């Protein structure tokens, strides 16, 4: 297992190098002038040029890249010009909000998608099967920002059931004592049920938005994998041996269908990290996605580069976790690796 982890980490080095190089070059060719933006519309060309020299933007690209890599080697992601804080500090402060929202949406989708996919495969051609296809098609077809705006319109503006989509807590609640950075977990750990209910009410709509986006591929792959396994010879043998239908489906069929489902979970989680950017803007969620968008609008390079690098590291860690999960589900995969 340790050898597998070491091999996977070695193969991620070229990917990280590529992310660093491409992200640096893209931020330099994007339209907009950082110095002109922060100098203001009334600034003189001399003032803009002075700011450009102070930021080091007047130097050749190879020299700028060398300085950037040297700073990365020291763990310095640069300083945000929009917030005035180090990018690493901003990411640490905002990443828990994005992670909580992403995990909440993923858990919601799993609670619905996996039972729906299993039931649709077991009862092929039934109403549940048709409902699974409709849900999968709808989830793929609806853009995530449209789903969010639709939920806000219905449940906040029309029905008044949901609180205002203005962040992680309403104005009458205070954040719980920080333990994990996840308000739901920290409020429960502190025994503060009022804050827990307030945090749950705020995360419900954005979480459901992400869950609808993630539900479609998970339900579809679960159904397809279960159909393939249920048609196998060993399933017919298990049924002929007199095992109960629940034992055959859950213990034998679903266990063998888990590998493609786990693979899909990894891809869906990476998609959710990207969808977070839109959802956070719709719901004014103070995560890293909205932080990166605001920096991009202001042509603030350092936060954008830090955001992309952080997402790349999360994606690599997720793929490593998936590889380890393969070994737990089917030890033959670990030995083959």
C-alpha positions in Angstrom: 0.0 0.0 0.0 2.8 2.4 0.8 4.5 1.6 -2.5 1.2 2.4 -4.3 1.0 5.7 -2.5 4.6 6.6 -3.4 4.1 5.6 -7.1 1.0 7.7 -7.3 2.7 10.7 -5.7 5.6 10.5 -8.1 3.3 10.5 -11.1 1.6 13.6 -9.8 4.7 15.8 -10.0 4.5 16.4 -13.8 0.9 17.3 -13.4 1.6 19.8 -10.7 4.4 21.3 -12.8 2.1 21.6 -15.8 -0.6 23.3 -13.7 1.9 25.8 -12.3 3.3 26.7 -15.8 -0.1 26.9 -17.6 -1.8 28.9 -14.8 1.1 31.4 -14.7 1.0 31.9 -18.5 -2.8 32.1 -18.6 -3.0 34.8 -16.0 -0.5 36.9 -18.0 -2.3 36.7 -21.3 -5.8 37.4 -19.9 -7.3 40.8 -20.8 -6.9 43.5 -18.2 -4.1 45.5 -16.6 -3.6 44.9 -12.9 -1.7 48.1 -12.4 -4.3 50.2 -14.3 -7.1 48.6 -12.3 -5.6 49.4 -8.9 -4.4 52.8 -9.9 -7.9 53.9 -10.7 -9.6 55.5 -13.7 -8.1 58.9 -13.0 -4.5 57.7 -12.6 -1.8 59.1 -14.8 0.4 56.9 -17.0 3.3 57.6 -14.7 1.4 56.4 -11.7 0.3 53.3 -13.5 3.9 52.6 -14.6 5.1 53.1 -11.0 2.6 50.5 -9.7 3.6 48.1 -12.5 7.3 48.4 -11.4 6.3 47.9 -7.7 4.4 44.7 -8.6 7.3 43.5 -10.8 5.0 43.3 -13.9 7.5 45.3 -15.9 10.1 42.5 -15.8 10.5 39.8 -18.5 8.1 36.7 -18.1 10.9 34.3 -17.4 12.1 36.4 -14.5 8.6 36.8 -13.2 8.1 33.0 -13.4 11.4 32.3 -11.6 10.4 34.6 -8.8 6.9 32.9 -8.6 8.5 29.4 -8.4 11.0 30.5 -5.8 8.1 31.9 -3.7 6.2 28.7 -4.1 9.2 26.7 -2.9 9.0 28.7 0.3 5.3 28.2 0.7 4.5 31.7 -0.3 1.5 32.0 -2.7 1.8 35.8 -2.9 -0.4 38.6 -1.6 -3.9 39.5 -2.7 -4.1 43.0 -3.9 -7.9 43.1 -3.4 -7.9 41.9 0.2 -4.4 43.0 1.3 -3.9 39.6 2.9 -1.5 36.7 2.0 -3.2 34.4 -0.5 -2.5 31.3 1.7 -4.3 33.0 4.6 -7.3 33.8 2.5 -7.5 30.3 1.1 -7.2 28.8 4.6 -10.1 31.0 5.8 -12.3 30.3 2.8 -11.6 26.7 2.0 -13.7 25.2 4.8 -16.8 27.0 3.5 -16.3 25.5 0.0 -15.4 22.1 1.3 -18.5 22.0 3.6 -20.8 23.0 0.8 -19.2 20.5 -1.7 -19.4 17.6 0.8 -22.9 18.5 1.9 -24.1 18.4 -1.8 -22.2 15.2 -2.5 -23.7 13.4 0.6 -27.2 14.6 -0.4 -26.7 13.2 -3.9 -25.4 9.9 -2.6 -28.4 9.5 -0.2 -30.8 9.8 -3.2 -28.7 8.5 -6.2 -27.4 5.2 -5.0 -30.7 3.8 -3.7 -32.4 5.1 -6.8 -29.9 3.5 -9.1 -30.0 0.2 -7.3 -33.8 0.1 -7.2 -34.0 1.1 -10.9 -31.7 -1.8 -11.8 -33.5 -4.4 -9.7 -36.9 -3.3 -11.0 -36.0 -2.6 -14.6 -38.8 -1.1 -16.6 -40.8 0.0 -13.6 -41.9 3.5 -12.6 -38.7 3.8 -10.5 -36.6 2.9 -13.5 -38.3 5.6 -15.6 -38.0 8.1 -12.8 -34.3 7.4 -12.5 -33.9 8.2 -16.3 -35.9 11.4 -16.0 -33.9 12.5 -12.9 -30.6 11.7 -14.7 -31.6 13.6 -17.8 -32.9 16.6 -15.9 -29.8 16.8 -13.7 -27.5 16.8 -16.8 -29.6 19.3 -18.7 -30.0 22.0 -16.1 -27.1 24.4 -15.7 -26.1 24.6 -12.1 -26.5 28.4 -11.9 -30.0 28.1 -13.3 -31.0 25.5 -10.8 -29.7 27.8 -8.0 -31.6 30.8 -9.2 -34.7 28.7 -9.6 -34.5 27.4 -6.1 -34.0 30.9 -4.7 -36.9 32.2 -6.7 -39.3 29.5 -5.5 -38.2 28.9 -1.9 -37.1 32.4 -0.9 -39.0 34.9 -3.0 -42.3 33.1 -3.6 -42.8 30.7 -0.7 -40.5 32.4 1.9 -39.4 29.0 3.4 -35.7 29.6 3.0 -33.6 32.4 4.5 -32.0 35.1 2.3 -29.1 33.6 0.2 -26.5 35.8 1.9 -23.7 33.5 3.1 -23.2 30.8 5.7 -25.2 32.3 8.5 -27.9 35.0 8.8 -27.3 38.3 10.5 -28.8 37.1 13.8 -26.4 34.1 14.3 -22.8 34.0 15.3 -20.2 31.5 14.0 -19.6 28.6 16.4 -16.1 28.1 18.1 -13.8 27.0 15.3 -12.9 23.4 15.4 -13.0 22.1 11.8 -14.2 25.2 10.0 -17.4 23.4 9.1 -20.3 25.3 10.8 -22.5 22.2 10.9 -19.9 20.1 12.7 -18.6 22.9 14.9 -22.0 23.9 16.1 -22.9 20.3 17.0 -19.6 19.8 18.8 -20.3 23.0 20.8 -23.9 21.8 21.5 -25.3 24.9 19.9 -28.4 23.7 18.2 -29.6 27.2 17.3 -26.5 27.9 15.3 -26.7 24.4 13.7 -30.3 25.1 12.5 -29.3 28.5 11.2 -26.3 27.0 9.3 -28.4 24.1 8.0 -31.0 26.5 6.7 -28.4 28.5 4.9 -26.6 25.6 3.3 -29.8 23.8 2.3 -30.5 25.5 -1.0 -26.9 25.7 -2.3 -26.4 22.1 -1.2 -29.5 20.9 -3.0 -28.3 22.8 -6.1 -25.0 20.9 -6.1 -26.8 17.6 -5.2 -29.1 17.9 -8.3 -26.0 18.5 -10.4 -24.2 15.4 -8.9 -27.2 13.1 -8.7 -27.5 12.4 -12.4 -24.1 10.8 -13.2 -24.1 8.8 -9.9 -27.6 7.4 -10.4 -26.9 6.6 -14.0 -23.6 4.8 -13.3 -25.1 2.9 -10.3 -27.9 1.6 -12.4 -25.7 0.6 -15.3 -23.1 -1.1 -13.0 -25.9 -3.0 -11.1 -27.5 -4.2 -14.4 -24.2 -5.6 -15.5 -23.5 -7.4 -12.2 -27.1 -8.7 -11.9 -26.7 -10.4 -15.2 -23.6 -12.3 -14.1 -23.4 -16.0 -13.5 -22.4 -15.8 -9.8 -25.6 -13.8 -9.1 -27.7 -16.5 -10.8 -25.8 -19.1 -8.7 -26.5 -17.1 -5.5 -30.2 -16.9 -6.2 -30.3 -20.6 -7.1 -28.6 -21.4 -3.7 -31.7 -19.9 -2.0 -30.2 -16.6 -0.8 -32.6 -13.8 0.0 -33.0 -11.1 -2.6 -31.7 -8.4 -0.2 -28.5 -10.5 0.4 -28.0 -11.0 -3.3 -28.5 -7.4 -4.2 -26.6 -5.7 -1.4 -23.9 -8.1 -0.3 -23.0 -9.6 -3.7 -24.2 -7.4 -6.5 -23.6 -3.9 -5.1 -20.2 -4.8 -3.7 -19.1 -5.8 -7.2 -20.7 -2.8 -8.7 -18.9 -0.3 -6.4 -15.7 0.2 -8.4 -17.3 2.2 -11.3 -19.5 4.0 -8.7 -16.4 5.1 -6.8 -14.7 6.2 -10.0 -17.7 8.3 -10.8 -17.7 9.8 -7.3 -14.1 11.0 -7.9 -15.1 12.7 -11.2 -18.3 14.1 -9.7 -16.4 15.6 -6.8 -14.0 17.3 -9.1 -17.0 18.7 -11.2 -18.5 20.0 -7.9 -15.3 21.9 -7.1 -15.8 23.7 -10.5 -19.5 24.1 -10.1 -18.9 25.7 -6.6 -17.7 28.8 -8.4 -21.1 29.5 -9.8 -23.1 28.3 -6.8 -21.1 30.5 -4.4 -21.8 33.6 -6.5 -25.5 32.9 -6.7 -25.8 32.3 -2.9 -23.1 34.8 -1.8 -21.2 31.9 -0.2 -17.8 33.0 1.1 -15.8 30.2 -0.4 -12.7 30.0 -2.5 -14.7 30.0 -5.7 -16.2 33.5 -5.2 -12.8 34.6 -4.0 -11.1 33.5 -7.2 -13.9 35.1 -9.4 -13.5 38.5 -7.6 -9.7 38.3 -8.0 -10.1 37.4 -11.7 -12.4 40.4 -12.3 -9.8 42.7 -10.7 -6.9 41.1 -12.7 -5.4 40.0 -9.3 -3.1 37.2 -10.4 -1.9 35.8 -7.1 -5.3 34.6 -5.7 -6.2 33.0 -9.1 -2.9 31.1 -9.2 -3.3 30.1 -5.6 -6.9 28.9 -6.2 -5.9 26.8 -9.3 -3.0 25.3 -7.4 -5.1 24.4 -4.4 -7.8 22.8 -6.6 -5.1 20.8 -8.4 -3.7 19.5 -5.1 -7.2 18.6 -3.9 -7.9 16.7 -7.1 -4.7 14.8 -6.9 -5.4 13.9 -3.2 -8.9 12.8 -4.2 -7.5 10.5 -7.0 -5.1 9.0 -4.5 -7.9 8.4 -2.1 -9.9 6.7 -4.8 -6.9 4.4 -5.6 -6.7 3.4 -2.0 -10.4 2.8 -1.9 -10.1 0.4 -4.8 -7.6 -1.7 -2.8 -10.1 -1.9 0.1 -13.1 -2.8 -2.2 -11.1 -5.3 -4.3 -7.6 -6.2 -3.0 -6.7 -7.5 -6.5 -6.5 -4.0 -7.8 -3.9 -3.0 -5.2 -1.8 -6.1 -6.0 -2.1 -5.5 -9.7 -0.8 -1.9 -9.2 
